């Protein structure tokens, strides 16, 4: 889960630095954006986001996950257990590096799990 603001320069930098890792890794990204729908759509289009985005206009979801500052990232396992939550004081580059290393450690899906058994 990625928490970011549309107008935040560090958030844009984080998205750009981690985009490839989320596309190639065995994870499903979910964005949580604190901005208007129009701004979220523009951000997604400009940054080429290919994952679902939840609008968190009032900040409730961000506060629930202790992600009031941005950018923040949480990696949640399939069983719902929090595997990683980023430090709020990391720069976008440091956060991207940590997230990419965490994703690289996750087990890769077997071919039949990603294709439904068809080659």
Secondary structure, 3 states (H helix, E strand, C coil): CEEECCCCHHHHHHHHHHHHHHHHCCCCCEEEECCCHHHHHHHHHHHCCCCEEEECCCCHHHHHCCCCCCCEEEEECCCCCEEEECCCCCCHHHHHHHHHHHHHHCCCCCHHHHHCCCC
